[in-house]
Amino acid sequence: MSLKEQLNQLASFEPGPFPVISLYLNTGAGQHGRSEFEQFVRKEFPLRARTYALRSPERESFDQDHERINAYLQKELQPSMNGLALFACHAVDGFFQAIQVEAPIRQHRLFVSNQPHLYPLARLHDQYRRYAAVLVDRHSARLFVFGLCEVLAKKEVAGMKTNRTAAGGWSQARYQRHVDNFHLQHCKEVVEVLDRLVSDEELEKIVLAGDETIIPVLREQLPAHLAEKVIDVLKIDMKTPENQVLNATLEAVRQDNTKNDADKVERLFNEFRSGGLGVVGARDTLSALHNGQVDELILSAAREKIWSDEEASEDPPSQEENQPSILADALVSDALRTASKVTFIEDPELLQQVGGVGALLRYRL
């Protein structure tokens, strides 16, 4: 199951009277070469447990979840993973869902509420969306689908190698045409495989890399629906290890995301200014979400910058006044429940004056 599907499933959880645990852990190796989340778990769970009366149904559910989570961390956590998002509520049919990822979860967090806390997981999904990377030379190609800092799929295309001869005149010209036709056919095969990958995985971005003499031929063969997804062309050797290919192409994706963030916010503001398909501010955005109008929720990746806008203000209220974590999670959960895309804007300044949130709409009422 993809992370997107897991997010949608979690968003469908019906709130109730029992505590729902949302646990986020950085499970990667720390400065001493081992995971360092055990102390956080040992400290935080007893503190939260004390807020429930002894032998109450809520406390019993919480304690059962605590016990099961400890067992999971000891026996089922994979050492190679860098992050864990875990959700549990024993009183609701033993609800328990753990998501291990190679992408880093930077900070340990524990939330206890009446439904799963999804903001950090939704942000992770947005930061590490799936994309295609294509390494190609004149005789072969390696195609990858990367997502959440791991290889989700890969394909190889191998063609017949050609060697240039010393023959001159008409024979040399004929041989050159043969080589050019081979390169053209090779590129067509690569494009065919790429097209299937992009369609099957529903990818939005493509990074090309490899031999600079063959890249132009490949790009000429790309149909319009693939060409518009190409965000960068890199120079990467065909023998480069997968992890280095991932790091190089992920940086290209991040740079493209930064550029797109500014463009998206400008589009949002233009739609709002003109009375078109755009709203800004938490109040109107929540209203549009409740009405099912939102096509894409756009909010600040800095959760503390998301604040209520009962009245316009030059300066956002304090964190204590607005409880931004609660507001941010409500926005994300409502968006997921209404099949709205969620996009996080990394630069907090871009949305600061509208409370860190806005939305592009499907329609206006």
MOWO-V834302 format. One line per field, one symbol per residue. ss: DSSP state (2 for helix, 1 for strand, 0 for the rest). Layout:
ss: ???
//
This chain:
ss: 00222222222000000001111111000000000002222222222220000000222222222222222222200000001111111000001111111000000011111000002222222220001111110001111111100111111111000000000022222222222222222222222222222222200001111102222222222002222001111100000002222222222222222222222222222222200001110222222222000111111100222000000000000022220222222222222220001111100000022200111110000
//
